[in-house]
Amino acid sequence: MNDTNTAAEPTHSAINTAQQSIAQSTAIALSDATDNLRNLNTLSTTAIGVALSQYLETGDAKFSNIIAEAQNVVTRGAENFSSVGEKIVTVLHEND
């Protein structure tokens, strides 16, 4: 039976605290990356909608360029999200 009133050894307690801090920091980083991707998608979708409307109305090729650039923003955002996720996995596995 474990004695729950016995303090953990200082080294073990410090390691657990550090691991919890790393886990929390990586969770926050992933949450921030998710928010960033969501925001980029919202902005890009809005830009695409406005540019498409203008393109259909005017036929001006500059609006198709805007659509392409907005799609590139989404692609780069997804690549950034993937990169952050890979780095988080690396950090978590290095601290197991």
Biopython code that builds the backbone (N, CA, C, O; Angstrom):
import numpy as np
from Bio.PDB.StructureBuilder import StructureBuilder

atoms = [
    (1, "MET", "N", (0.836, -1.174, 0.000)),
    (1, "MET", "CA", (0.000, 0.000, 0.000)),
    (1, "MET", "C", (0.883, 1.240, 0.000)),
    (1, "MET", "O", (1.864, 1.294, 0.742)),
    (2, "ASN", "N", (0.560, 2.221, -0.805)),
    (2, "ASN", "CA", (1.315, 3.462, -0.875)),
    (2, "ASN", "C", (0.916, 4.385, 0.260)),
    (2, "ASN", "O", (-0.253, 4.481, 0.635)),
    (3, "ASP", "N", (1.904, 5.048, 0.785)),
    (3, "ASP", "CA", (1.647, 6.050, 1.808)),
    (3, "ASP", "C", (1.540, 7.407, 1.117)),
    (3, "ASP", "O", (2.552, 7.983, 0.718)),
    (4, "THR", "N", (0.339, 7.910, 0.977)),
    (4, "THR", "CA", (0.132, 9.173, 0.248)),
    (4, "THR", "C", (0.609, 10.389, 1.031)),
    (4, "THR", "O", (0.670, 11.492, 0.487)),
    (5, "ASN", "N", (0.945, 10.200, 2.287)),
    (5, "ASN", "CA", (1.425, 11.317, 3.100)),
    (5, "ASN", "C", (2.934, 11.469, 3.035)),
    (5, "ASN", "O", (3.490, 12.411, 3.598)),
    (6, "THR", "N", (3.598, 10.548, 2.352)),
    (6, "THR", "CA", (5.043, 10.605, 2.242)),
    (6, "THR", "C", (5.415, 11.477, 1.051)),
    (6, "THR", "O", (4.890, 11.289, -0.046)),
    (7, "ALA", "N", (6.306, 12.418, 1.260)),
    (7, "ALA", "CA", (6.737, 13.317, 0.191)),
    (7, "ALA", "C", (7.592, 12.556, -0.813)),
    (7, "ALA", "O", (8.363, 11.669, -0.447)),
    (8, "ALA", "N", (7.444, 12.912, -2.066)),
    (8, "ALA", "CA", (8.266, 12.307, -3.109)),
    (8, "ALA", "C", (9.700, 12.776, -2.944)),
    (8, "ALA", "O", (9.974, 13.828, -2.366)),
    (9, "GLU", "N", (10.602, 11.964, -3.470)),
    (9, "GLU", "CA", (12.004, 12.361, -3.414)),
    (9, "GLU", "C", (12.178, 13.626, -4.254)),
    (9, "GLU", "O", (11.546, 13.768, -5.300)),
    (10, "PRO", "N", (13.031, 14.541, -3.800)),
    (10, "PRO", "CA", (13.174, 15.827, -4.492)),
    (10, "PRO", "C", (13.513, 15.693, -5.977)),
    (10, "PRO", "O", (12.977, 16.437, -6.799)),
    (11, "THR", "N", (14.381, 14.770, -6.327)),
    (11, "THR", "CA", (14.769, 14.604, -7.725)),
    (11, "THR", "C", (13.572, 14.164, -8.554)),
    (11, "THR", "O", (13.326, 14.695, -9.637)),
    (12, "HIS", "N", (12.834, 13.198, -8.041)),
    (12, "HIS", "CA", (11.662, 12.691, -8.747)),
    (12, "HIS", "C", (10.607, 13.783, -8.864)),
    (12, "HIS", "O", (9.978, 13.927, -9.912)),
    (13, "SER", "N", (10.412, 14.537, -7.821)),
    (13, "SER", "CA", (9.434, 15.622, -7.823)),
    (13, "SER", "C", (9.829, 16.702, -8.827)),
    (13, "SER", "O", (8.964, 17.232, -9.525)),
    (14, "ALA", "N", (11.098, 17.034, -8.914)),
    (14, "ALA", "CA", (11.579, 18.057, -9.851)),
    (14, "ALA", "C", (11.391, 17.593, -11.290)),
    (14, "ALA", "O", (11.003, 18.381, -12.153)),
    (15, "ILE", "N", (11.664, 16.330, -11.546)),
    (15, "ILE", "CA", (11.490, 15.781, -12.895)),
    (15, "ILE", "C", (10.020, 15.816, -13.285)),
    (15, "ILE", "O", (9.685, 16.213, -14.401)),
    (16, "ASN", "N", (9.145, 15.409, -12.382)),
    (16, "ASN", "CA", (7.716, 15.440, -12.668)),
    (16, "ASN", "C", (7.230, 16.857, -12.939)),
    (16, "ASN", "O", (6.438, 17.089, -13.852)),
    (17, "THR", "N", (7.712, 17.797, -12.140)),
    (17, "THR", "CA", (7.319, 19.194, -12.322)),
    (17, "THR", "C", (7.801, 19.718, -13.675)),
    (17, "THR", "O", (7.063, 20.414, -14.373)),
    (18, "ALA", "N", (9.028, 19.385, -14.040)),
    (18, "ALA", "CA", (9.565, 19.821, -15.331)),
    (18, "ALA", "C", (8.778, 19.205, -16.478)),
    (18, "ALA", "O", (8.474, 19.888, -17.456)),
    (19, "GLN", "N", (8.444, 17.920, -16.369)),
    (19, "GLN", "CA", (7.679, 17.257, -17.424)),
    (19, "GLN", "C", (6.276, 17.862, -17.556)),
    (19, "GLN", "O", (5.765, 18.025, -18.664)),
    (20, "GLN", "N", (5.674, 18.186, -16.442)),
    (20, "GLN", "CA", (4.353, 18.824, -16.490)),
    (20, "GLN", "C", (4.431, 20.205, -17.139)),
    (20, "GLN", "O", (3.548, 20.590, -17.906)),
    (21, "SER", "N", (5.481, 20.935, -16.830)),
    (21, "SER", "CA", (5.669, 22.261, -17.410)),
    (21, "SER", "C", (5.884, 22.171, -18.918)),
    (21, "SER", "O", (5.339, 22.971, -19.679)),
    (22, "ILE", "N", (6.676, 21.199, -19.341)),
    (22, "ILE", "CA", (6.920, 20.994, -20.777)),
    (22, "ILE", "C", (5.624, 20.602, -21.471)),
    (22, "ILE", "O", (5.316, 21.122, -22.543)),
    (23, "ALA", "N", (4.870, 19.701, -20.880)),
    (23, "ALA", "CA", (3.601, 19.272, -21.467)),
    (23, "ALA", "C", (2.632, 20.447, -21.585)),
    (23, "ALA", "O", (1.952, 20.597, -22.601)),
    (24, "GLN", "N", (2.571, 21.268, -20.557)),
    (24, "GLN", "CA", (1.677, 22.426, -20.592)),
    (24, "GLN", "C", (2.126, 23.429, -21.653)),
    (24, "GLN", "O", (1.298, 23.961, -22.392)),
    (25, "SER", "N", (3.413, 23.685, -21.731)),
    (25, "SER", "CA", (3.924, 24.634, -22.723)),
    (25, "SER", "C", (3.672, 24.156, -24.144)),
    (25, "SER", "O", (3.318, 24.951, -25.015)),
    (26, "THR", "N", (3.853, 22.864, -24.383)),
    (26, "THR", "CA", (3.608, 22.339, -25.723)),
    (26, "THR", "C", (2.115, 22.352, -26.055)),
    (26, "THR", "O", (1.738, 22.577, -27.205)),
    (27, "ALA", "N", (1.276, 22.116, -25.066)),
    (27, "ALA", "CA", (-0.168, 22.180, -25.299)),
    (27, "ALA", "C", (-0.588, 23.609, -25.662)),
    (27, "ALA", "O", (-1.437, 23.811, -26.530)),
    (28, "ILE", "N", (0.005, 24.583, -25.001)),
    (28, "ILE", "CA", (-0.290, 25.984, -25.310)),
    (28, "ILE", "C", (0.211, 26.328, -26.712)),
    (28, "ILE", "O", (-0.472, 27.024, -27.464)),
    (29, "ALA", "N", (1.401, 25.842, -27.061)),
    (29, "ALA", "CA", (1.944, 26.100, -28.403)),
    (29, "ALA", "C", (1.038, 25.505, -29.474)),
    (29, "ALA", "O", (0.795, 26.137, -30.502)),
    (30, "LEU", "N", (0.540, 24.303, -29.244)),
    (30, "LEU", "CA", (-0.362, 23.678, -30.210)),
    (30, "LEU", "C", (-1.687, 24.430, -30.291)),
    (30, "LEU", "O", (-2.246, 24.591, -31.376)),
    (31, "SER", "N", (-2.183, 24.884, -29.162)),
    (31, "SER", "CA", (-3.413, 25.666, -29.146)),
    (31, "SER", "C", (-3.234, 26.976, -29.912)),
    (31, "SER", "O", (-4.119, 27.382, -30.665)),
    (32, "ASP", "N", (-2.098, 27.633, -29.721)),
    (32, "ASP", "CA", (-1.808, 28.871, -30.444)),
    (32, "ASP", "C", (-1.705, 28.615, -31.948)),
    (32, "ASP", "O", (-2.209, 29.400, -32.751)),
    (33, "ALA", "N", (-1.053, 27.519, -32.323)),
    (33, "ALA", "CA", (-0.926, 27.180, -33.743)),
    (33, "ALA", "C", (-2.296, 26.880, -34.346)),
    (33, "ALA", "O", (-2.565, 27.238, -35.492)),
    (34, "THR", "N", (-3.152, 26.230, -33.580)),
    (34, "THR", "CA", (-4.516, 25.941, -34.043)),
    (34, "THR", "C", (-5.292, 27.234, -34.247)),
    (34, "THR", "O", (-5.976, 27.399, -35.257)),
    (35, "ASP", "N", (-5.187, 28.146, -33.294)),
    (35, "ASP", "CA", (-5.860, 29.442, -33.418)),
    (35, "ASP", "C", (-5.346, 30.205, -34.643)),
    (35, "ASP", "O", (-6.125, 30.806, -35.383)),
    (36, "ASN", "N", (-4.036, 30.171, -34.843)),
    (36, "ASN", "CA", (-3.439, 30.846, -35.989)),
    (36, "ASN", "C", (-3.984, 30.275, -37.300)),
    (36, "ASN", "O", (-4.362, 31.027, -38.198)),
    (37, "LEU", "N", (-4.023, 28.959, -37.405)),
    (37, "LEU", "CA", (-4.537, 28.324, -38.616)),
    (37, "LEU", "C", (-6.010, 28.673, -38.832)),
    (37, "LEU", "O", (-6.426, 28.967, -39.953)),
    (38, "ARG", "N", (-6.781, 28.640, -37.771)),
    (38, "ARG", "CA", (-8.201, 28.993, -37.874)),
    (38, "ARG", "C", (-8.362, 30.439, -38.349)),
    (38, "ARG", "O", (-9.194, 30.722, -39.211)),
    (39, "ASN", "N", (-7.575, 31.342, -37.793)),
    (39, "ASN", "CA", (-7.653, 32.753, -38.184)),
    (39, "ASN", "C", (-7.231, 32.956, -39.639)),
    (39, "ASN", "O", (-7.866, 33.711, -40.375)),
    (40, "LEU", "N", (-6.162, 32.281, -40.048)),
    (40, "LEU", "CA", (-5.725, 32.383, -41.441)),
    (40, "LEU", "C", (-6.805, 31.868, -42.390)),
    (40, "LEU", "O", (-7.056, 32.463, -43.438)),
    (41, "ASN", "N", (-7.434, 30.768, -42.019)),
    (41, "ASN", "CA", (-8.499, 30.215, -42.855)),
    (41, "ASN", "C", (-9.683, 31.181, -42.953)),
    (41, "ASN", "O", (-10.265, 31.350, -44.024)),
    (42, "THR", "N", (-10.030, 31.803, -41.842)),
    (42, "THR", "CA", (-11.139, 32.756, -41.849)),
    (42, "THR", "C", (-10.827, 33.951, -42.739)),
    (42, "THR", "O", (-11.644, 34.353, -43.567)),
    (43, "LEU", "N", (-9.637, 34.512, -42.560)),
    (43, "LEU", "CA", (-9.242, 35.673, -43.365)),
    (43, "LEU", "C", (-9.145, 35.312, -44.843)),
    (43, "LEU", "O", (-9.603, 36.065, -45.703)),
    (44, "SER", "N", (-8.555, 34.171, -45.131)),
    (44, "SER", "CA", (-8.383, 33.761, -46.525)),
    (44, "SER", "C", (-9.718, 33.467, -47.188)),
    (44, "SER", "O", (-9.941, 33.841, -48.339)),
    (45, "THR", "N", (-10.597, 32.802, -46.468)),
    (45, "THR", "CA", (-11.919, 32.500, -47.024)),
    (45, "THR", "C", (-12.676, 33.789, -47.329)),
    (45, "THR", "O", (-13.337, 33.904, -48.361)),
    (46, "THR", "N", (-12.574, 34.742, -46.431)),
    (46, "THR", "CA", (-13.224, 36.032, -46.661)),
    (46, "THR", "C", (-12.622, 36.735, -47.869)),
    (46, "THR", "O", (-13.348, 37.253, -48.717)),
    (47, "ALA", "N", (-11.299, 36.752, -47.947)),
    (47, "ALA", "CA", (-10.630, 37.394, -49.084)),
    (47, "ALA", "C", (-11.006, 36.714, -50.397)),
    (47, "ALA", "O", (-11.248, 37.380, -51.404)),
    (48, "ILE", "N", (-11.053, 35.390, -50.378)),
    (48, "ILE", "CA", (-11.423, 34.649, -51.585)),
    (48, "ILE", "C", (-12.850, 34.980, -51.997)),
    (48, "ILE", "O", (-13.123, 35.180, -53.181)),
    (49, "GLY", "N", (-13.759, 35.039, -51.037)),
    (49, "GLY", "CA", (-15.143, 35.364, -51.342)),
    (49, "GLY", "C", (-15.299, 36.739, -51.965)),
    (49, "GLY", "O", (-16.024, 36.910, -52.945)),
    (50, "VAL", "N", (-14.612, 37.719, -51.389)),
    (50, "VAL", "CA", (-14.695, 39.089, -51.917)),
    (50, "VAL", "C", (-14.048, 39.146, -53.300)),
    (50, "VAL", "O", (-14.612, 39.723, -54.230)),
    (51, "ALA", "N", (-12.868, 38.546, -53.433)),
    (51, "ALA", "CA", (-12.169, 38.583, -54.721)),
    (51, "ALA", "C", (-12.959, 37.842, -55.797)),
    (51, "ALA", "O", (-13.016, 38.295, -56.940)),
    (52, "LEU", "N", (-13.562, 36.721, -55.449)),
    (52, "LEU", "CA", (-14.355, 35.972, -56.422)),
    (52, "LEU", "C", (-15.556, 36.794, -56.885)),
    (52, "LEU", "O", (-15.885, 36.821, -58.070)),
    (53, "SER", "N", (-16.189, 37.449, -55.951)),
    (53, "SER", "CA", (-17.325, 38.309, -56.300)),
    (53, "SER", "C", (-16.887, 39.403, -57.274)),
    (53, "SER", "O", (-17.554, 39.659, -58.276)),
    (54, "GLN", "N", (-15.764, 40.039, -56.966)),
    (54, "GLN", "CA", (-15.247, 41.104, -57.832)),
    (54, "GLN", "C", (-14.800, 40.560, -59.194)),
    (54, "GLN", "O", (-15.001, 41.196, -60.229)),
    (55, "TYR", "N", (-14.195, 39.381, -59.169)),
    (55, "TYR", "CA", (-13.744, 38.765, -60.420)),
    (55, "TYR", "C", (-14.930, 38.444, -61.323)),
    (55, "TYR", "O", (-14.890, 38.694, -62.528)),
    (56, "LEU", "N", (-15.985, 37.888, -60.730)),
    (56, "LEU", "CA", (-17.174, 37.567, -61.510)),
    (56, "LEU", "C", (-17.835, 38.827, -62.066)),
    (56, "LEU", "O", (-18.400, 38.818, -63.159)),
    (57, "GLU", "N", (-17.753, 39.900, -61.300)),
    (57, "GLU", "CA", (-18.375, 41.153, -61.719)),
    (57, "GLU", "C", (-17.568, 41.862, -62.802)),
    (57, "GLU", "O", (-18.125, 42.392, -63.763)),
    (58, "THR", "N", (-16.235, 41.862, -62.629)),
    (58, "THR", "CA", (-15.392, 42.663, -63.528)),
    (58, "THR", "C", (-14.599, 41.843, -64.537)),
    (58, "THR", "O", (-14.277, 42.333, -65.619)),
    (59, "GLY", "N", (-14.281, 40.598, -64.191)),
    (59, "GLY", "CA", (-13.422, 39.798, -65.063)),
    (59, "GLY", "C", (-11.956, 40.188, -64.980)),
    (59, "GLY", "O", (-11.133, 39.656, -65.725)),
    (60, "ASP", "N", (-11.619, 41.107, -64.085)),
    (60, "ASP", "CA", (-10.248, 41.587, -63.936)),
    (60, "ASP", "C", (-9.370, 40.480, -63.339)),
    (60, "ASP", "O", (-9.689, 39.923, -62.289)),
    (61, "ALA", "N", (-8.266, 40.173, -64.017)),
    (61, "ALA", "CA", (-7.382, 39.077, -63.607)),
    (61, "ALA", "C", (-6.710, 39.317, -62.252)),
    (61, "ALA", "O", (-6.270, 38.368, -61.603)),
    (62, "LYS", "N", (-6.630, 40.576, -61.826)),
    (62, "LYS", "CA", (-5.990, 40.829, -60.526)),
    (62, "LYS", "C", (-6.737, 40.115, -59.401)),
    (62, "LYS", "O", (-6.134, 39.739, -58.396)),
    (63, "PHE", "N", (-8.044, 39.928, -59.567)),
    (63, "PHE", "CA", (-8.811, 39.250, -58.527)),
    (63, "PHE", "C", (-8.516, 37.746, -58.491)),
    (63, "PHE", "O", (-8.557, 37.131, -57.425)),
    (64, "SER", "N", (-8.222, 37.162, -59.640)),
    (64, "SER", "CA", (-7.834, 35.745, -59.626)),
    (64, "SER", "C", (-6.465, 35.585, -58.973)),
    (64, "SER", "O", (-6.196, 34.558, -58.350)),
    (65, "ASN", "N", (-5.599, 36.586, -59.107)),
    (65, "ASN", "CA", (-4.296, 36.558, -58.424)),
    (65, "ASN", "C", (-4.478, 36.645, -56.909)),
    (65, "ASN", "O", (-3.771, 35.981, -56.151)),
    (66, "ILE", "N", (-5.418, 37.459, -56.485)),
    (66, "ILE", "CA", (-5.712, 37.589, -55.051)),
    (66, "ILE", "C", (-6.227, 36.256, -54.504)),
    (66, "ILE", "O", (-5.847, 35.836, -53.411)),
    (67, "ILE", "N", (-7.086, 35.604, -55.268)),
    (67, "ILE", "CA", (-7.607, 34.291, -54.853)),
    (67, "ILE", "C", (-6.465, 33.301, -54.698)),
    (67, "ILE", "O", (-6.401, 32.572, -53.707)),
    (68, "ALA", "N", (-5.568, 33.272, -55.669)),
    (68, "ALA", "CA", (-4.425, 32.344, -55.607)),
    (68, "ALA", "C", (-3.548, 32.645, -54.394)),
    (68, "ALA", "O", (-3.096, 31.727, -53.709)),
    (69, "GLU", "N", (-3.311, 33.917, -54.132)),
    (69, "GLU", "CA", (-2.467, 34.279, -52.977)),
    (69, "GLU", "C", (-3.154, 33.913, -51.665)),
    (69, "GLU", "O", (-2.497, 33.451, -50.732)),
    (70, "ALA", "N", (-4.445, 34.111, -51.588)),
    (70, "ALA", "CA", (-5.185, 33.731, -50.372)),
    (70, "ALA", "C", (-5.107, 32.219, -50.161)),
    (70, "ALA", "O", (-4.987, 31.758, -49.026)),
    (71, "GLN", "N", (-5.175, 31.453, -51.237)),
    (71, "GLN", "CA", (-5.037, 29.998, -51.122)),
    (71, "GLN", "C", (-3.624, 29.623, -50.666)),
    (71, "GLN", "O", (-3.445, 28.669, -49.908)),
    (72, "ASN", "N", (-2.622, 30.380, -51.133)),
    (72, "ASN", "CA", (-1.242, 30.135, -50.692)),
    (72, "ASN", "C", (-1.078, 30.426, -49.199)),
    (72, "ASN", "O", (-0.327, 29.737, -48.508)),
    (73, "VAL", "N", (-1.768, 31.430, -48.713)),
    (73, "VAL", "CA", (-1.714, 31.743, -47.279)),
    (73, "VAL", "C", (-2.213, 30.549, -46.467)),
    (73, "VAL", "O", (-1.618, 30.194, -45.450)),
    (74, "VAL", "N", (-3.297, 29.937, -46.915)),
    (74, "VAL", "CA", (-3.839, 28.765, -46.227)),
    (74, "VAL", "C", (-2.834, 27.615, -46.275)),
    (74, "VAL", "O", (-2.616, 26.934, -45.273)),
    (75, "THR", "N", (-2.227, 27.402, -47.431)),
    (75, "THR", "CA", (-1.247, 26.327, -47.580)),
    (75, "THR", "C", (-0.057, 26.545, -46.647)),
    (75, "THR", "O", (0.375, 25.618, -45.961)),
    (76, "ARG", "N", (0.468, 27.761, -46.621)),
    (76, "ARG", "CA", (1.602, 28.053, -45.735)),
    (76, "ARG", "C", (1.209, 27.936, -44.269)),
    (76, "ARG", "O", (2.007, 27.492, -43.444)),
    (77, "GLY", "N", (-0.011, 28.330, -43.944)),
    (77, "GLY", "CA", (-0.494, 28.174, -42.570)),
    (77, "GLY", "C", (-0.575, 26.715, -42.164)),
    (77, "GLY", "O", (-0.215, 26.360, -41.042)),
    (78, "ALA", "N", (-1.044, 25.866, -43.068)),
    (78, "ALA", "CA", (-1.122, 24.431, -42.780)),
    (78, "ALA", "C", (0.275, 23.833, -42.631)),
    (78, "ALA", "O", (0.496, 22.973, -41.779)),
    (79, "GLU", "N", (1.207, 24.282, -43.449)),
    (79, "GLU", "CA", (2.592, 23.811, -43.333)),
    (79, "GLU", "C", (3.191, 24.231, -41.998)),
    (79, "GLU", "O", (3.895, 23.448, -41.360)),
    (80, "ASN", "N", (2.919, 25.457, -41.573)),
    (80, "ASN", "CA", (3.401, 25.938, -40.278)),
    (80, "ASN", "C", (2.796, 25.119, -39.141)),
    (80, "ASN", "O", (3.493, 24.742, -38.200)),
    (81, "PHE", "N", (1.497, 24.849, -39.234)),
    (81, "PHE", "CA", (0.825, 24.043, -38.220)),
    (81, "PHE", "C", (1.466, 22.662, -38.131)),
    (81, "PHE", "O", (1.708, 22.156, -37.035)),
    (82, "SER", "N", (1.737, 22.062, -39.266)),
    (82, "SER", "CA", (2.377, 20.747, -39.305)),
    (82, "SER", "C", (3.767, 20.796, -38.679)),
    (82, "SER", "O", (4.153, 19.898, -37.930)),
    (83, "SER", "N", (4.504, 21.838, -38.987)),
    (83, "SER", "CA", (5.853, 21.995, -38.439)),
    (83, "SER", "C", (5.818, 22.135, -36.918)),
    (83, "SER", "O", (6.615, 21.517, -36.213)),
    (84, "VAL", "N", (4.901, 22.939, -36.427)),
    (84, "VAL", "CA", (4.761, 23.103, -34.973)),
    (84, "VAL", "C", (4.413, 21.760, -34.328)),
    (84, "VAL", "O", (4.980, 21.391, -33.300)),
    (85, "GLY", "N", (3.475, 21.035, -34.941)),
    (85, "GLY", "CA", (3.091, 19.725, -34.407)),
    (85, "GLY", "C", (4.252, 18.755, -34.356)),
    (85, "GLY", "O", (4.422, 18.039, -33.369)),
    (86, "GLU", "N", (5.064, 18.724, -35.425)),
    (86, "GLU", "CA", (6.230, 17.836, -35.448)),
    (86, "GLU", "C", (7.231, 18.207, -34.356)),
    (86, "GLU", "O", (7.801, 17.330, -33.707)),
    (87, "LYS", "N", (7.441, 19.494, -34.158)),
    (87, "LYS", "CA", (8.378, 19.944, -33.124)),
    (87, "LYS", "C", (7.860, 19.599, -31.729)),
    (87, "LYS", "O", (8.635, 19.241, -30.843)),
    (88, "ILE", "N", (6.562, 19.709, -31.543)),
    (88, "ILE", "CA", (5.976, 19.353, -30.246)),
    (88, "ILE", "C", (6.175, 17.869, -29.969)),
    (88, "ILE", "O", (6.534, 17.485, -28.856)),
    (89, "VAL", "N", (5.945, 17.039, -30.972)),
    (89, "VAL", "CA", (6.135, 15.588, -30.808)),
    (89, "VAL", "C", (7.587, 15.313, -30.436)),
    (89, "VAL", "O", (7.857, 14.500, -29.552)),
    (90, "THR", "N", (8.515, 15.977, -31.096)),
    (90, "THR", "CA", (9.931, 15.791, -30.798)),
    (90, "THR", "C", (10.248, 16.171, -29.355)),
    (90, "THR", "O", (10.934, 15.432, -28.650)),
    (91, "VAL", "N", (9.752, 17.314, -28.922)),
    (91, "VAL", "CA", (10.008, 17.769, -27.559)),
    (91, "VAL", "C", (9.425, 16.784, -26.549)),
    (91, "VAL", "O", (10.083, 16.437, -25.568)),
    (92, "LEU", "N", (8.207, 16.337, -26.784)),
    (92, "LEU", "CA", (7.560, 15.429, -25.832)),
    (92, "LEU", "C", (8.272, 14.086, -25.765)),
    (92, "LEU", "O", (8.406, 13.510, -24.685)),
    (93, "HIS", "N", (8.732, 13.577, -26.914)),
    (93, "HIS", "CA", (9.422, 12.284, -26.904)),
    (93, "HIS", "C", (10.823, 12.389, -26.309)),
    (93, "HIS", "O", (11.321, 11.418, -25.739)),
    (94, "GLU", "N", (11.454, 13.526, -26.427)),
    (94, "GLU", "CA", (12.768, 13.717, -25.835)),
    (94, "GLU", "C", (12.698, 13.793, -24.318)),
    (94, "GLU", "O", (13.697, 13.574, -23.634)),
    (95, "ASN", "N", (11.520, 14.103, -23.796)),
    (95, "ASN", "CA", (11.362, 14.281, -22.345)),
    (95, "ASN", "C", (10.557, 13.170, -21.689)),
    (95, "ASN", "O", (10.043, 13.340, -20.584)),
    (96, "ASP", "N", (10.447, 12.024, -22.375)),
    (96, "ASP", "CA", (9.761, 10.872, -21.761)),
    (96, "ASP", "C", (10.617, 10.245, -20.695)),
    (96, "ASP", "O", (10.207, 9.267, -20.070)),
]
sb = StructureBuilder()
sb.init_structure("model")
sb.init_model(0)
sb.init_chain("A")
sb.init_seg("    ")
for serial, (resi, resn, name, xyz) in enumerate(atoms, 1):
    if name == "N":
        sb.init_residue(resn, " ", resi, " ")
    sb.init_atom(name, np.array(xyz, "f"), 0.0, 1.0, " ", f" {name:<3s}", serial, name[0])
structure = sb.get_structure()
